[in-house]
Every structure is written in structure tokens, then in C-alpha cells.
Amino acid sequence: MTILQTLFTEVLHALCKSSKDCEIVFSGCYERKCKCKPDYIEHENACYGGLYSKCFKPSDCLSTSFSCKSGICQYVEYAKYGKILSSKPEVRAYWVHRNHVINATEKVFAGTDLTGRVYVCRGTKSNITIPGKVRESEKNNPRCRSSDGYFDIEYTDYDILISSDVEWRRDSSYTPDKAVYAGKTKDNKPVFICRVWSIHHLFVGMLDPPLYKYCLVPYYDLVLKGDNFEVLVHK
């Protein structure tokens, strides 16, 4: 292989004759182009493994709740003292039921909308867990407002994200291994947390799996699909 060919095959979507031509880890030759293997997600010229994908190190695996154990990306969340934690190295963020939040300053701040401050939450229904926002102004009847990609959903029973070690980053400046895990879809695809600004509103929603190219957010009875968004990641 020439130097020029080597340079090209170090880039995803480069032309190839066989998987041996593709230099990116966890990529192969599909339809004469270097692409991520099935069950891997492409992001910024790299491939990240989903659940049960092969891996070499924790950062090969998607999100804060999948980590590399025995060469396989495995789900590493666990419950302890009312908290849902992750054993992935250096991950300190955790989820707790809304009734167990002791210090309000520990909640992850998502921004402000027309009602005031909003925080990151997640709700579960029919074995599907998705993120959303809860408004500080709704003290008497707080709800987690989210979207499953089809409908606007409100939860009165939900979890709150707790951490001082997370931040919002633009789509092009984050890596999926650090994306905060919020839950899963009905086909077990991991869900990440995103936010978009529109019409003077702040919307917190989920990145649309499996490609994670759009942020799906609720807007009254509609679901908005934004391509200019920020992702919540662990520092």
C-alpha cells in the first residue's frame, strides 16, 4: 500500500478493497468504503461501541454507563443508597429519585426558559427511559417534560441528575464515550442528553439514536428536531 493510500484509509468513508485497508479501529470495508462496523457509532472519524461490542479500553464504549470489561462493552450502572451510579472510570455523575434530592444546588443546571431555571431529569414508561427538563418554578407539582421522538411526555415520578462534573458541549466538540447516559429506547439503544435554544425557549431532549445527529425535544404537542445542539458530557 502506498503512503497516499495509507493516508486515505486512516479516514472513515475512504475507498477500500477489503477491511484490511481500513486503519480506523473497529472499522471495516463495506460497499467499498471504510465504515464503522455494525453496533458501532461513528463520530468525528472514530468508532464507538454499543452494548456487547468488542473494546480495548473504557473510552471505546458509548456513554458514561458502558465500559470495557473482559474485552466487551458492558452496562456498568448500579444502585447504592438510593443512587444510580456508574463504575466507569472517573464518572461521578449519578441519578437519584426526585424525592431523595437533599441539596438543590447539586442538581444539574440546564439553563433557563420563560419560567426561570430548569434542571436535567429523566422518566421511565413501558421500559423506556428518556431525559427532559424540570422547572424550578413548579414547586407544588413538578414534572419532567420530555419526548420519545413521537410524543410530548410529562412524568410526575422521575429521577434528577446530580453532578458538578458535567458540562454542555457542541456536537463537534464532544466524544460519545463521555456523553451522560440518560436511559434507553425500546430497542435498547442508549440515550444521551441534549439541549437546543429556539423561540426564546430552552429545550432539553434526547439525541436521536442510533446515529445521534439530531436533538429531539418536546414543544407542546409537537416534537422538534434540532441539528444545532449541545450535548451533556462528563468532564
Secondary structure, 3 states (H helix, E strand, C coil): CCHHHHHHHCCCCCECCCHHHCCCCCEEEECCEEEECCCEEECCCCEEECCCCECCCHHHECCCCEEEECCEEEECEEEECCEEEECCCCCCCEEEEHHHCCCHHHECEEEEECCEEEEEEEEEECCEEEEEEEECCCCCCCCEEEECCCCEEEECCCEEEECCCEEEEEHHHCCHHHECEEEECCCCCEEEEEEEEECCEEEEEEECCCCCCCEEEEECCEEEEECCCEEEEEC
